């Protein structure tokens, strides 16, 4: 297949779950023999090394334009009466790049990452007749609904609720137009089907590099917990602050020697101020595996989100017991108490961590079961094959449809 891929994010470096997923799907499709042209919005860390990495698998066209949440983009969204998430990804530069590629190349299918690419995909389907597919890495309207529910500020709650409603309507209308919506979990599949009953929705789970995230010897007796996240997303920051304010004091009452290793790029000042003997803020590290090897538990205190947390899968692949909120573990499957522990209140979260640290054999059993579960269900090779198969089915159907119309 000749594939034109459109992305609101540059897939490299692999510093968060979104990039990891985009990168690996592109890689797997390329390894399966398909030709890919990637047009992606470039970010501050999109340097020559990142471009060279992607050029192993596709031709690359990085677009440097402002897609950040800003006052200007907010005003544009108000004028257009559409969700800001969509408006801030509307770009004349991006559109021009697509038009340039279409002048010299032919494609079998157009593939987009995230619902931000819906406008481009739908336009290409309507104007050129291309079959189009989108990878829904999450359901954006769900994220905004949960944000509205959790927000304490009345004004922010109103704004978030309006954005959620607009996104819900946008996703419902767009999903039924594209040829296939690849959701990342069965939970997201059900959500999208409720929003858009006539949409073609197919679940394709994400994957894990099983060899890289190899099972490690369990850190028996360790009183260290690890939390690796992306601080550019406000909901991750809020989750960490909740853990430090509400959960940490309860853990320390039961395990005075408990220490938290907090990993992630650009931690905000309010978090840096919380560093102490029990909270080690390490910032960005290229390889978290040595830190994971010192830790007895992986912590996910997330209350707002959708899709799936790749970093949880990576922790499970290493054989680490995970303690997560329901939202954090959503979509993974598995069984609470067997493959991970679910805790939504501060008291439940502290109890779960204390249980794992106090009973190392229990923590080790959880970790072993987690590794086996990930090995059986989450492999990038399976992801590439599933997306390839559905794409080929769509292309064949479209060709048959055109032949039938010509005969008529």
C-alpha angles and dihedrals in degrees: 000000000000105000131191107203122198121194136177089209134047106242098224141104096041098230100135142024095261094057092041090056096046092046096050096046090051090047094049094048090049092049088052089061103262125137114233133190111193123203109184138163108253121228133205091272095048098114134153092280091056092048092048090051092055093043088070087073108023146001109272133217110179114197116205108204137130109272096152126117103268142151090256093053091045090056090047090053092050091051092048092041092225136116114287090229088065098038095051090058095052104107134170089206091054092047091048091052091053091050091050092052092048091056094062105022139056124214137199094202142000115227124193134190118222129358089276086081094057095099092054093044095048092047091052092048093050098041101037104019094237119160106243134200132186131201107218100205086182140345103262095199090057091054091052093046090053091046090053091050094050099041115105097194109090093213094048090046091056093047093047092048091052092049089049093052092047092048091048091055092044094049092047093053096042099044093061092053101053118076097240137005112205107205120196098222139022088244091059089044091058092045093052093046090053090050095044112020094180095052122111103238124181125179116224112173121220121248144230130221094242094190095050095043092049122175112270132206107269113254095238113198094013117141092194124112123195129213119182118181148141113262095195087081112074094212091061090052091049091051092052092048090051090052093050094045102039110018106034097062091054092050093050091054089060101030108028092182095056115132130188121214107203116196129184144103121278103358108201122251094253088059096043088056089061095063113122141136090300099039116059112188105198100171120207118356123182094221121027095184097092089052092046089052089061094049132083099199139030114218128210112176097173122148102169124050150088136215116036135306108242090192090061090054090050091051091049090049088057089055094251120150109239128210111196143158117252090256092050094053095038115135097014096102117205126110130291109241093021108055098015141341123257119209126166105172124063091244093051091048093051091046092052094050092045090050093054095046094044094048109041093178089058091049091049092051091052091050094049092049090047092054092049092048094052092046091055098045115022118058125139091220089062091048093053092048093049095049091044092052094051093045091053090048091053093047092050091048092050092049091049090048092053092048091051091049091050091052091051 
